[in-house]
Each structure stands twice: as structure tokens, then as C-alpha cells.
Amino acid sequence: MPFADSLTTLLLLAAAQQPPPKPAARALAQFSAEVEELAANLSPSVVEISVRGRAVVNGEEEGHTAFVAEQRSTGSGAIVDSNGYIVTNAHVVEGARVIDVRVMDRSRPDRKRNHRHYPAKIVGTDKETDLAVIKIEATGLPALQFRDSDTLRQGEIVVAMGSPLGLENSLTLGFVSATARQLHPDRPLTYIQTDAPINPGNSGGPLLDIDGRIAGINTLILSQSGGNEGIGFAIPSNLVRQVYAQLRKEGHAHHGVIGVVSQDISPELAAALGIDRHPGVIIADVRPHSAAEAAGLQPGDVLLALNGKNVTEGRQLMAAVFRAAVGDRMTLSVLRDGQTLDKEVVVTEKPRSPGGLLDLVSSDSHLVRELGILALTLDGNVTPLLPDLQRLYGVVVAAIPAEFAGLNPGLSPGDVIYELNRTPVHSLEELRAELAKKKSADPIALLVEHEGSLGYLAFRLE
């Protein structure tokens, strides 16, 4: 028998004498292979975002701006359209002057070491959800699909992809710890909680299910050390998809309200008010002139159901209104004096909404370059979007354009400028005229109404 044939026979006999792999080992090997395949397929759709810009650095006292400093930062993003549209966090690109996107080059054999760099422009941002859409000039990119986040279940396996601490193309694995975690009682946004390790730099990257679909966009962690402690949060994909569509179409997002304040019914509250419903939700306040008032809702109504689904917690109502589009109709079933009533409420634009203000501006005619803002004269078109202002004249900040954000001394959308160095400004033209009189490095003090309070914003003109 030739030597080669003898060697082959001996190897086959040795292999036959080895015990077969245990079922658990086979299952783990299969799971490992599937995760490897998932990573290989998804990596080209996740990008690293590098940002150069200027950021406002606050002093020790909250609300007192100290100076504006140069900053460099990195984050992650998910390609959601093959023509170069990318979803990320708003805080990743905030204050950006230059955005560089690093995309894996699939045309080269060594995918791990070959990339292409693209400059990106901001299509739109939404601070309320901390989401942004950016665009690069490229076609044929591998795009990710969105998962229906309402179908997520606690215990599902998920993977987080991104560039934590600048380590590009990193993958971590974990579970869905909770599907609707509300971090702030007075804020309607709920998050997907996961124990998949998330660190600085993961922001804006996708949280993916085992089919490779976007379940959420990683946005923040709870940590006492500053690093991962197994408590990460992602914005649910259904909200991401909704905001993405608005940002891509209009450059900003609209958020609605109905004008009620809801409160969970505690055992003590139920006993004191004689309510035979715990857990449950009571309407504690109805805003004057709101959609809820127009629909006939009253303080003291006990909320039973929303669009036919039982409601047991106030956050359910808050989250539903937050996800709804302006103009949507919602049916609230309430209990009043022992009688069940159905009230149809129309979702209206949130007061002081930057989205409403942005509908009224154009980048050219409303730009105040010296302040890095898009602004509007406070007139009959603007006043309804800004109720309860302290004065009936002024200039309203509608937006902070990304390309001029470094010139902004600390103004925010919705702020109203009343005076410049004690001189009242009644219109956008008057503000521009006063700024034109000033030279570089001249001291400026703007009297500004911010979130209902007056204050001076002092800086030197660049």
C-alpha cells in the first residue's frame, strides 16, 4: 500500500476513535459561527464618525457660559439608505464644523484594513430624541433594515456595534434587559435597556437583533465609573424610523402634545379620593386652550384605555403621545362620576417647538451669521408657537445651523432676544443693524428669555 494511502487510513481510524462532540458543544459552535457571520455581514453598514467643531463649555454655575472651545470627538452611525443616509445621535454631531465618515470598503479583499473616508453634511437633528441624520455622497452602500421595536421581548439576544473609545468595528453581545425603560418621570421618552457592553464612542451605533435588523440606536449608559457597567440604553427603532423620516424630509422633527398631566394612582391616592382602581392613571391637570380641553377632558378623570388598550401607568400615555404625529387622533376612555366616556383628542404641535419655528425660516434670509443662528421677528405668525412670553416684541432663535454653530455664544432654539447692549431690538432687521455697528472683540450683552426666564448672555463678538 502506498505511504500516502496508509497515512490517510491511519488518520481516519484515529478520528473514528474520538468521541463525538457533545450536543452543548455543537450548539455553542453553531452559535459562534452564526455570530461570526452576523458580524461579517453587518460591519460594512456601521460607520465611524469623527467630528471637529466648537462646543460651549459651561462655568461652575449652571447656565453661565464660560467660553467656547475647540473639540474633537468620535461616534458611530448606521447606514439606513444605500444612497448615503446615516442615522446617529444628535450629540455626536453637535457643534460640528467638519464631519468625517469612515466606511468599510467592500471592494477590497481585506475588509478589516481598508476603508474610505467621506465628508458628511447634517441633514437634520432632533435634540428631544437625541437623533440626527447625516449624508455622504456615495451610492450602493449596504443599508440596514429597521425592526419593529414593539415586538421586542425581555431576554432576546442583541448585539451592539460601533466604535467604543475609537476602537472601530467593535461588536458586543448581550440581552434585552427591559423593553420600555423610562429614565425620567417627567419625560416621555422610553429606552431599550441592554446589558450588551456600551461605552463612549458607541453612541449613534445600532443595537441589532439576531436577524441583523436595527432594534434601536445606542445612546447612553448609566455608570458610576464612566465605563460600561452593563446598563446601556438604546432609542427604540420605531421612534428612530419616525424621526428619521421627518429629518430626511424636513430637516427637523415635530413633537405633539394633547395638554394633559397624568399621574399614577397610588394606594393612598385611591383611598383618599375613593377611586376603586389601582394601579391606574388619573388626569391631574388639563391645560387651558389645549386639545384635551377642547375634547372635553377634565381634571379628576380616571384614564381607563387609550385607543382601546388598557392603561395602568401614566408613562403609557406620555409615550403614546410622544410617538404620535401632529394631527393624529387619539381616543381616551375615561371614568367620570361612575360613567365611562370616550373622548377623541387631536395631537397638536408642542408649544415652543423648534420644529414649528423651522417651518418658517430659510437658511439665507433668516441667518444672523455673527451669532450663528437662524432667527425670526416675533410677529403674528410666530407668537402662537411661543405662548406666555414676557414681552410682545423681539427676535426668536429658530435654529443653530451646524456650519455656524461655532459662532453661537450659547443661544438655543426658542430663545427670544429682546435687547442688545440695552438697545431694544424689535425685529430681525434691527438686530442685524445693531450687530453691524460692532467690531470684532466688542463686548455684547443680549437680554434673552430662555425657558420663561430673563437673563443676560455676555460675550465678545468674533
C-alpha positions as CSV (number, residue, x, y, z in Angstrom):
1,M,0.0,0.0,0.0
2,P,1.5,3.4,-0.9
3,F,2.6,5.6,2.1
4,A,0.0,8.3,1.4
5,D,-2.9,5.8,1.4
6,S,-1.6,4.2,4.6
7,L,-1.4,7.7,6.3
8,T,-4.9,8.5,5.3
9,T,-6.2,5.2,6.6
10,L,-4.5,5.8,10.0
11,L,-5.9,9.3,10.3
12,L,-9.4,8.0,9.5
13,L,-9.1,5.3,12.2
14,A,-7.8,7.8,14.8
15,A,-10.7,10.2,14.0
16,A,-13.2,7.3,14.3
17,Q,-11.9,6.5,17.8
18,Q,-12.5,10.1,19.1
19,P,-15.8,10.6,21.0
20,P,-18.4,12.7,19.1
21,P,-18.8,16.3,20.3
22,K,-21.4,16.8,22.9
23,P,-24.7,18.4,21.9
24,A,-23.9,21.5,24.1
25,A,-20.6,21.9,22.3
26,R,-22.2,21.6,18.9
27,A,-24.8,24.2,19.8
28,L,-22.2,26.6,21.1
29,A,-20.1,26.1,17.9
30,Q,-23.1,26.7,15.7
31,F,-24.0,29.8,17.7
32,S,-20.4,31.1,17.5
33,A,-20.4,30.6,13.7
34,E,-23.7,32.4,13.3
35,V,-22.4,35.4,15.4
36,E,-19.3,35.5,13.2
37,E,-21.4,35.5,10.1
38,L,-23.6,38.2,11.5
39,A,-20.6,40.4,12.3
40,A,-19.2,39.9,8.8
41,N,-22.5,40.9,7.2
42,L,-23.2,43.9,9.4
43,S,-19.8,45.5,9.8
44,P,-19.9,47.3,6.4
45,S,-23.2,49.0,7.4
46,V,-21.8,50.5,10.6
47,V,-19.6,53.6,10.3
48,E,-17.2,55.6,12.5
49,I,-17.9,59.3,12.7
50,S,-15.1,61.8,13.5
51,V,-16.2,65.3,14.4
52,R,-14.2,68.6,14.6
53,G,-16.1,71.6,15.9
54,R,-16.6,74.0,18.7
55,A,-18.5,73.4,21.9
56,V,-19.8,75.7,24.6
57,V,-18.0,75.0,27.9
58,N,-20.0,75.9,31.0
59,G,-18.7,77.5,34.1
60,E,-19.2,76.2,37.6
61,E,-22.6,77.7,38.0
62,E,-25.2,76.1,35.8
63,G,-26.4,78.4,33.0
64,H,-23.3,80.7,33.0
65,T,-21.3,80.2,29.8
66,A,-17.6,80.5,30.3
67,F,-16.1,80.1,26.8
68,V,-16.3,78.2,23.5
69,A,-13.6,75.6,23.0
70,E,-12.3,73.5,20.1
71,Q,-13.3,69.9,20.4
72,R,-12.7,66.6,18.6
73,S,-14.9,63.6,19.2
74,T,-15.9,60.2,17.7
75,G,-19.1,58.3,17.5
76,S,-20.8,55.7,15.4
77,G,-23.6,55.6,12.9
78,A,-25.8,53.2,10.9
79,I,-26.3,53.3,7.2
80,V,-30.1,53.2,6.6
81,D,-30.2,54.1,2.9
82,S,-27.8,52.9,0.1
83,N,-27.5,56.5,-1.2
84,G,-25.6,57.6,1.9
85,Y,-28.1,58.5,4.6
86,I,-26.8,57.6,8.1
87,V,-28.6,57.7,11.4
88,T,-26.6,58.7,14.6
89,N,-27.1,60.6,17.8
90,A,-27.6,64.4,17.8
91,H,-24.9,64.8,20.5
92,V,-22.4,63.1,18.3
93,V,-22.5,65.9,15.6
94,E,-23.5,68.8,17.9
95,G,-21.4,71.8,17.1
96,A,-19.7,70.1,14.2
97,R,-17.8,72.1,11.6
98,V,-16.2,69.1,9.9
99,I,-17.6,65.6,9.9
100,D,-15.6,62.7,8.5
101,V,-17.3,59.3,8.0
102,R,-15.2,56.2,7.8
103,V,-16.8,53.4,5.7
104,M,-15.6,49.9,5.2
105,D,-14.5,49.4,1.6
106,R,-16.1,46.1,0.5
107,S,-14.5,46.2,-2.9
108,R,-11.1,45.2,-1.4
109,P,-10.3,41.7,-0.2
110,D,-9.1,42.7,3.3
111,R,-12.2,44.4,4.7
112,K,-10.7,44.9,8.1
113,R,-7.9,47.2,7.0
114,N,-9.4,49.1,4.0
115,H,-11.7,52.0,4.4
116,R,-12.9,55.0,2.5
117,H,-13.4,58.4,4.1
118,Y,-16.3,60.7,3.1
119,P,-17.1,64.3,4.3
120,A,-20.7,64.4,5.6
121,K,-23.3,67.1,5.9
122,I,-26.0,67.3,8.5
123,V,-29.5,66.7,7.1
124,G,-31.2,67.4,10.4
125,T,-31.1,66.9,14.1
126,D,-33.6,66.5,16.9
127,K,-32.4,67.2,20.4
128,E,-35.5,65.9,22.0
129,T,-34.8,62.4,20.9
130,D,-31.1,62.8,20.5
131,L,-31.2,61.7,16.9
132,A,-29.5,63.1,13.8
133,V,-29.4,62.2,10.1
134,I,-26.2,62.9,8.1
135,K,-25.5,62.3,4.4
136,I,-22.4,61.3,2.5
137,E,-22.0,61.4,-1.3
138,A,-21.9,57.6,-2.0
139,T,-24.2,55.0,-3.7
140,G,-24.6,51.3,-3.4
141,L,-23.9,51.2,0.3
142,P,-25.1,48.2,2.4
143,A,-28.1,49.5,4.3
144,L,-29.6,48.1,7.5
145,Q,-33.4,47.5,7.9
146,F,-35.5,48.5,10.9
147,R,-37.0,46.0,13.3
148,D,-40.5,46.6,14.8
149,S,-39.3,47.5,18.3
150,D,-42.8,47.0,19.8
151,T,-42.2,43.2,19.2
152,L,-39.0,43.1,21.3
153,R,-39.1,40.9,24.3
154,Q,-37.1,40.8,27.5
155,G,-34.3,38.2,27.2
156,E,-33.8,38.5,23.4
157,I,-30.2,38.3,22.3
158,V,-28.9,41.6,20.8
159,V,-25.6,42.9,19.5
160,A,-24.2,46.4,19.7
161,M,-21.9,47.6,17.0
162,G,-19.8,50.8,16.8
163,S,-16.5,52.4,17.7
164,P,-16.2,52.5,21.5
165,L,-13.3,54.6,22.7
166,G,-12.3,55.0,19.0
167,L,-11.9,51.2,18.5
168,E,-13.6,50.9,15.1
169,N,-15.7,47.9,14.1
170,S,-16.3,46.5,17.6
171,L,-19.1,44.1,18.5
172,T,-20.5,43.2,21.9
173,L,-23.3,40.8,22.7
174,G,-26.0,40.8,25.4
175,F,-29.7,40.6,26.1
176,V,-32.6,42.9,26.1
177,S,-32.8,43.8,29.9
178,A,-36.1,45.8,29.5
179,T,-38.1,46.9,26.6
180,A,-39.5,50.3,27.8
181,R,-37.4,51.9,30.5
182,Q,-38.3,55.4,31.4
183,L,-35.4,57.2,32.9
184,H,-37.1,60.5,33.9
185,P,-40.6,60.5,35.3
186,D,-41.4,63.9,33.6
187,R,-40.0,62.9,30.2
188,P,-42.0,60.7,27.7
189,L,-39.0,59.0,26.0
190,T,-38.6,55.4,26.8
191,Y,-35.5,53.3,26.0
192,I,-34.5,49.7,25.4
193,Q,-32.2,48.6,28.2
194,T,-29.5,46.1,27.4
195,D,-26.5,44.5,29.1
196,A,-24.6,44.4,25.8
197,P,-21.5,46.4,26.8
198,I,-21.8,50.0,25.5
199,N,-19.0,52.6,26.0
200,P,-18.3,56.2,24.9
201,G,-18.0,56.1,21.1
202,N,-20.8,53.5,20.7
203,S,-23.2,56.5,20.6
204,G,-25.1,56.5,17.4
205,G,-24.3,52.9,16.5
206,P,-27.1,50.3,16.1
207,L,-28.4,47.8,18.6
208,L,-29.3,44.8,16.3
209,D,-31.4,41.7,16.7
210,I,-30.1,38.2,15.6
211,D,-31.5,38.8,12.1
212,G,-29.3,41.9,11.7
213,R,-32.2,44.4,11.9
214,I,-31.9,47.7,13.8
215,A,-33.8,47.3,17.2
216,G,-32.5,50.6,18.5
217,I,-29.8,53.3,18.3
218,N,-27.3,53.2,21.2
219,T,-27.4,56.5,23.0
220,L,-26.3,56.4,26.7
221,I,-25.1,54.4,29.7
222,L,-25.7,54.6,33.4
223,S,-22.3,54.4,35.1
224,Q,-20.7,55.3,38.3
225,S,-17.2,54.8,36.9
226,G,-17.7,56.3,33.4
227,G,-17.3,53.0,31.7
228,N,-19.6,50.1,30.9
229,E,-21.4,48.6,33.9
230,G,-23.9,46.5,32.0
231,I,-26.7,49.2,31.9
232,G,-26.9,50.6,28.4
233,F,-29.8,52.3,26.6
234,A,-30.9,52.5,23.0
235,I,-33.7,54.6,21.4
236,P,-36.3,52.2,20.1
237,S,-36.3,51.6,16.3
238,N,-39.9,52.6,15.8
239,L,-39.2,56.1,17.1
240,V,-35.9,56.2,15.2
241,R,-37.7,55.3,11.9
242,Q,-40.3,58.0,12.5
243,V,-37.8,60.8,13.4
244,Y,-35.5,59.7,10.5
245,A,-38.3,60.1,8.0
246,Q,-39.1,63.6,9.3
247,L,-35.5,64.7,9.4
248,R,-34.8,63.5,5.9
249,K,-37.9,65.2,4.5
250,E,-37.9,68.5,6.5
251,G,-34.6,68.7,8.3
252,H,-36.4,68.8,11.7
253,A,-38.9,66.8,13.7
254,H,-42.3,67.7,15.1
255,H,-43.4,66.6,18.5
256,G,-47.0,66.7,19.7
257,V,-49.0,67.2,22.9
258,I,-52.6,66.9,23.9
259,G,-52.4,69.1,27.0
260,V,-52.9,66.8,30.0
261,V,-50.8,66.0,33.1
262,S,-51.3,62.4,34.1
263,Q,-50.5,60.8,37.5
264,D,-50.2,57.2,38.6
265,I,-52.8,56.3,41.2
266,S,-51.1,55.2,44.4
267,P,-52.9,53.2,47.2
268,E,-53.0,56.4,49.3
269,L,-54.4,58.5,46.4
270,A,-57.0,55.8,45.6
271,A,-58.1,55.7,49.3
272,A,-58.2,59.4,49.7
273,L,-60.3,60.1,46.5
274,G,-62.4,57.0,46.8
275,I,-61.1,55.5,43.5
276,D,-61.6,51.8,43.1
277,R,-58.7,51.4,40.6
278,H,-55.1,50.6,41.5
279,P,-52.9,50.5,39.6
280,G,-54.3,53.2,37.4
281,V,-54.0,56.7,36.0
282,I,-55.8,59.9,36.9
283,I,-55.8,63.1,34.9
284,A,-54.4,65.7,37.3
285,D,-54.5,68.7,35.0
286,V,-55.9,69.9,31.7
287,R,-54.0,72.8,30.1
288,P,-56.1,75.8,29.2
289,H,-56.8,76.2,25.4
290,S,-55.4,72.7,24.8
291,A,-56.7,69.9,22.6
292,A,-57.6,68.0,25.7
293,E,-59.8,70.8,26.9
294,A,-61.4,71.1,23.5
295,A,-62.2,67.4,23.6
296,G,-63.9,67.7,27.0
297,L,-61.4,66.1,29.3
298,Q,-61.4,67.3,32.9
299,P,-59.1,67.1,35.9
300,G,-60.1,64.1,38.0
301,D,-61.0,61.9,35.1
302,V,-59.6,58.4,35.6
303,L,-58.0,57.1,32.4
304,L,-59.1,53.6,31.5
305,A,-57.9,53.0,28.0
306,L,-56.0,54.6,25.1
307,N,-57.2,53.7,21.6
308,G,-58.9,50.6,23.0
309,K,-55.9,49.4,25.0
310,N,-55.9,49.3,28.8
311,V,-53.8,51.9,30.6
312,T,-52.3,51.3,34.0
313,E,-49.4,53.7,34.1
314,G,-49.0,57.4,33.2
315,R,-45.9,56.7,31.1
316,Q,-48.0,54.7,28.7
317,L,-50.0,57.8,27.8
318,M,-46.9,60.0,27.7
319,A,-45.1,57.6,25.4
320,A,-48.1,57.2,23.1
321,V,-48.5,61.0,22.6
322,F,-44.7,61.4,22.1
323,R,-44.7,58.8,19.3
324,A,-47.8,60.2,17.7
325,A,-47.6,62.6,14.7
326,V,-49.1,66.1,14.9
327,G,-52.6,65.8,13.6
328,D,-53.2,62.2,14.8
329,R,-56.4,61.5,16.6
330,M,-56.4,59.5,19.9
331,T,-59.4,58.1,21.8
332,L,-59.2,58.3,25.6
333,S,-61.7,56.3,27.6
334,V,-62.2,57.8,31.0
335,L,-64.2,57.2,34.1
336,R,-66.1,60.2,35.4
337,D,-68.8,60.0,38.2
338,G,-69.2,56.3,37.6
339,Q,-69.8,56.8,33.9
340,T,-67.4,55.7,31.1
341,L,-66.8,58.3,28.4
342,D,-64.8,58.2,25.1
343,K,-63.1,61.4,24.2
344,E,-61.3,61.9,20.9
345,V,-58.3,64.2,21.1
346,V,-56.2,65.7,18.2
347,V,-52.5,65.8,18.8
348,T,-51.2,69.4,18.3
349,E,-47.8,70.9,17.9
350,K,-45.8,71.2,21.1
351,P,-45.5,74.8,22.2
352,R,-42.0,76.3,21.7
353,S,-41.3,73.5,19.4
354,P,-38.1,74.1,17.2
355,G,-39.9,72.2,14.5
356,G,-42.7,74.7,14.3
357,L,-40.2,77.6,14.2
358,L,-38.1,75.9,11.5
359,D,-41.1,75.7,9.2
360,L,-41.0,79.5,9.0
361,V,-37.3,80.0,8.1
362,S,-35.0,79.7,5.2
363,S,-31.2,79.4,5.6
364,D,-30.4,82.6,3.6
365,S,-32.9,85.2,4.6
366,H,-33.0,84.4,8.3
367,L,-29.3,83.8,9.0
368,V,-27.6,86.0,11.6
369,R,-24.0,84.9,11.0
370,E,-22.5,86.9,13.8
371,L,-24.5,84.9,16.3
372,G,-24.6,81.6,14.4
373,I,-28.4,81.4,14.4
374,L,-31.4,81.3,12.1
375,A,-33.9,83.9,13.6
376,L,-37.4,85.3,13.1
377,T,-39.1,88.5,14.1
378,L,-41.6,87.9,16.8
379,D,-44.8,88.6,14.9
380,G,-48.3,87.1,14.5
381,N,-47.0,84.0,12.8
382,V,-44.5,83.2,15.5
383,T,-46.3,84.3,18.7
384,P,-48.7,81.3,18.7
385,L,-45.7,78.9,18.8
386,L,-44.3,80.7,21.9
387,P,-47.1,81.3,24.4
388,D,-46.7,83.2,27.7
389,L,-43.7,85.3,26.6
390,Q,-42.8,88.2,28.9
391,R,-42.7,90.7,26.0
392,L,-44.5,91.1,22.7
393,Y,-41.5,92.1,20.6
394,G,-38.1,90.6,19.9
395,V,-36.2,88.2,17.7
396,V,-36.7,84.4,18.1
397,V,-33.9,81.9,17.7
398,A,-35.3,79.2,15.3
399,A,-32.3,77.0,14.8
400,I,-28.5,76.7,15.1
401,P,-27.1,75.9,11.7
402,A,-24.3,73.3,12.0
403,E,-21.9,75.2,9.8
404,F,-22.1,78.3,12.0
405,A,-22.5,76.6,15.4
406,G,-19.0,77.6,16.4
407,L,-20.1,81.3,16.4
408,N,-23.1,80.7,18.6
409,P,-22.4,82.3,22.1
410,G,-24.9,80.0,23.8
411,L,-28.3,80.6,22.4
412,S,-30.8,77.8,22.0
413,P,-33.8,77.3,19.7
414,G,-36.9,79.0,21.2
415,D,-34.8,81.7,23.0
416,V,-36.1,85.3,22.4
417,I,-33.6,88.2,22.2
418,Y,-35.1,91.5,23.5
419,E,-32.1,93.8,23.8
420,L,-28.5,94.2,22.6
421,N,-26.4,96.3,25.0
422,R,-29.6,97.8,26.5
423,T,-31.0,98.7,23.0
424,P,-34.3,97.1,22.3
425,V,-34.5,95.0,19.1
426,H,-38.0,94.8,17.7
427,S,-37.2,92.9,14.5
428,L,-34.5,90.8,12.7
429,E,-33.5,93.9,10.7
430,E,-32.9,95.9,13.9
431,L,-30.8,93.1,15.4
432,R,-28.7,92.9,12.2
433,A,-28.3,96.7,12.2
434,E,-27.1,96.8,15.8
435,L,-24.6,94.0,15.2
436,A,-23.3,95.8,12.1
437,K,-22.2,98.7,14.3
438,K,-20.0,96.4,16.3
439,K,-16.4,95.4,15.6
440,S,-14.6,92.1,16.3
441,A,-13.9,91.6,20.0
442,D,-16.5,94.2,21.1
443,P,-18.4,93.2,24.2
444,I,-22.0,92.2,23.7
445,A,-24.8,91.6,26.2
446,L,-28.0,90.2,24.9
447,L,-31.1,90.2,27.1
448,V,-32.7,86.8,26.4
449,E,-35.8,85.0,27.6
450,H,-34.9,81.3,28.0
451,E,-37.5,78.8,29.1
452,G,-39.6,81.5,30.7
453,S,-36.8,83.4,32.5
454,L,-34.9,86.6,31.5
455,G,-31.1,86.7,31.7
456,Y,-28.1,88.4,30.1
457,L,-25.8,86.5,27.7
458,A,-22.5,88.3,27.6
459,F,-19.6,87.5,25.2
460,R,-17.2,89.2,22.8
461,L,-18.0,89.3,19.1
462,E,-15.9,87.2,16.9
